[in-house]
Amino acid sequence: MQQTAMYIIRIAQTLTDADAGWFEGLTIYPQAGAETLLLTPPIDQTGLHGILATLRDLGIPLVAVFQVGLPPRQEATHAL
């Protein structure tokens, strides 16, 4: 089972209403300087790669990706 986390994705473009339709489920925060922050819900690595592939396919420049909301650390159990 893959762990999930939330991500903040910074892109170097202001999204139009038409562009926003490609990112349903993400929270979009326009920023000064023609940048946008996208906040994901908890997703796994496959979901993250899907979003990054959409950005690539649309030709939207990626600035940074930050992982936030890490899942609680699980202690390993060892059989004695």
C-alpha positions in Angstrom: 0.0 0.0 0.0 1.4 3.4 -1.0 1.4 6.2 1.6 -0.4 9.4 0.8 0.6 13.0 1.4 -0.5 16.4 0.4 1.6 18.5 -2.0 2.0 22.1 -2.9 2.9 22.5 -6.6 4.2 25.9 -7.7 3.9 26.7 -11.4 5.1 29.6 -13.4 1.8 30.5 -15.0 -1.5 32.1 -14.0 -4.2 29.6 -14.7 -7.3 30.6 -16.7 -10.7 29.3 -15.9 -10.3 26.9 -18.9 -7.0 25.6 -17.5 -8.5 25.1 -14.0 -10.8 22.4 -15.4 -7.7 20.2 -15.8 -7.0 20.3 -12.1 -10.4 19.4 -10.6 -10.0 18.4 -6.9 -7.0 20.7 -6.4 -7.2 24.0 -4.6 -5.8 26.8 -6.7 -4.1 29.9 -5.2 -3.1 32.6 -7.8 0.1 34.4 -6.7 1.8 37.6 -7.6 4.2 37.5 -10.5 2.2 35.2 -12.8 2.6 32.1 -10.6 0.1 29.8 -9.1 0.1 27.4 -6.2 -1.8 24.1 -6.5 -2.7 22.3 -3.2 -3.5 18.6 -3.6 -5.7 16.5 -1.4 -4.0 13.5 0.1 -2.7 11.5 -2.9 -0.2 8.8 -3.5 2.9 9.0 -5.8 0.8 7.8 -8.8 -1.6 10.6 -8.3 1.2 13.1 -8.0 2.8 11.9 -11.2 -0.5 12.2 -13.0 -0.7 15.9 -12.1 2.9 16.5 -13.1 2.2 14.7 -16.4 -0.8 17.0 -17.0 1.3 20.1 -16.4 3.9 18.8 -18.8 1.3 18.0 -21.5 -0.2 21.5 -21.2 3.3 23.1 -21.4 2.9 24.7 -18.0 6.4 25.4 -16.4 6.9 23.7 -13.0 8.8 25.7 -10.4 8.7 23.5 -7.3 6.9 20.6 -5.6 6.7 20.5 -1.8 5.3 17.6 0.3 3.2 18.7 3.2 0.9 16.9 5.6 3.2 13.9 6.0 1.4 10.8 7.5 2.3 10.0 11.1 5.4 7.9 11.4 4.6 4.3 12.1 6.9 2.4 14.4 8.3 -0.8 13.0 7.4 -3.9 14.9 10.0 -6.7 15.2 9.3 -10.2 16.1 11.5 -11.4 19.0 
